[in-house]
Amino acid sequence: MDEFLYVAEYIDDEGNLLEEEEDEQIEDVSTQVEEAKEVDQTPPDCYTFADERDPACKKCKLVRECVLARIDNRPLCFGQFFDDTAEECKVCIEAPLCSQVA
């Protein structure tokens, strides 16, 4: 375990705990805040197309809002008139869920 902590730069070669300099910590926090602001201001092009199986969606910070927007944008016929032979249903992104509800 000591070897792992040494390689990860948590301890020095004598086993003493290494501490980050305060300047580095402040820089890291300010960078994270700037990144969060950017995410809040510009949703990705795929916004409202959330899919729980998509790895990109799992990493996205807006996934919760995206899922809610997807639900709000469902067609009025969702869960009521599903027909796997209808052209509208074949091209609808909600078809897999709609077929389970209908």
C-alpha positions in Angstrom: 0.0 0.0 0.0 2.9 2.4 0.8 4.2 1.8 -2.7 0.9 2.8 -4.2 0.6 5.9 -2.1 4.2 6.9 -3.0 3.5 6.5 -6.8 0.3 8.4 -6.4 2.3 11.2 -4.7 0.3 11.1 -1.4 3.4 10.2 0.6 7.2 10.8 0.2 9.8 8.0 0.2 9.9 8.1 4.0 6.2 7.7 4.4 5.4 11.3 5.3 2.1 12.7 3.9 2.6 15.2 1.1 0.3 18.2 1.0 -0.6 20.3 -2.0 0.3 23.9 -2.0 -2.6 26.2 -1.4 -2.1 28.1 -4.7 -2.6 24.8 -6.6 -5.8 24.1 -4.6 -7.2 27.6 -5.2 -6.4 27.2 -8.9 -8.2 23.9 -9.2 -11.3 25.2 -7.5 -11.5 28.3 -9.7 -11.1 26.1 -12.8 -13.9 23.8 -11.6 -16.2 26.8 -11.0 -15.5 28.2 -14.5 -16.2 24.8 -16.1 -19.5 24.5 -14.2 -20.6 28.0 -15.4 -19.8 27.0 -19.0 -21.9 23.8 -18.7 -24.8 25.7 -17.2 -24.8 28.3 -20.0 -24.5 26.1 -23.0 -26.4 22.8 -23.1 -25.0 20.3 -25.7 -26.6 19.8 -29.1 -28.1 16.5 -27.9 -30.1 18.2 -25.1 -33.6 16.6 -24.7 -32.4 13.3 -26.2 -31.2 11.8 -22.9 -30.7 8.0 -22.9 -29.7 6.1 -19.7 -27.7 3.6 -21.8 -25.5 6.3 -23.4 -22.1 6.7 -21.6 -22.0 10.4 -22.6 -25.3 11.0 -20.9 -24.0 9.4 -17.7 -21.1 11.8 -17.7 -23.2 14.9 -18.5 -23.9 17.4 -15.7 -27.2 18.3 -17.3 -28.6 14.7 -17.6 -31.4 15.3 -15.0 -32.6 18.4 -16.7 -32.3 16.8 -20.1 -34.4 13.8 -19.0 -37.1 16.1 -17.7 -37.0 18.1 -21.0 -37.3 14.9 -23.0 -40.4 13.9 -21.0 -41.9 17.4 -21.5 -41.3 17.1 -25.3 -43.0 13.7 -25.8 -45.7 13.7 -28.4 -49.3 13.8 -27.2 -49.9 10.3 -28.4 -47.2 8.8 -26.2 -48.4 5.6 -24.5 -51.8 5.7 -26.1 -51.7 4.8 -29.8 -48.5 2.9 -30.4 -48.4 0.9 -33.7 -45.2 -0.7 -34.8 -46.4 -0.6 -38.4 -47.1 3.2 -38.5 -44.4 5.3 -40.1 -44.7 7.9 -37.3 -43.9 5.3 -34.7 -41.0 3.8 -36.6 -39.1 7.1 -36.7 -40.1 8.3 -33.2 -37.3 8.2 -30.6 -39.8 7.5 -27.9 -41.1 4.3 -29.6 -39.2 1.8 -27.3 -40.7 3.4 -24.2 -44.1 4.1 -25.8 -44.5 0.4 -26.8 -43.9 -0.7 -23.2 -46.4 1.8 -21.8 -49.1 1.2 -24.4 
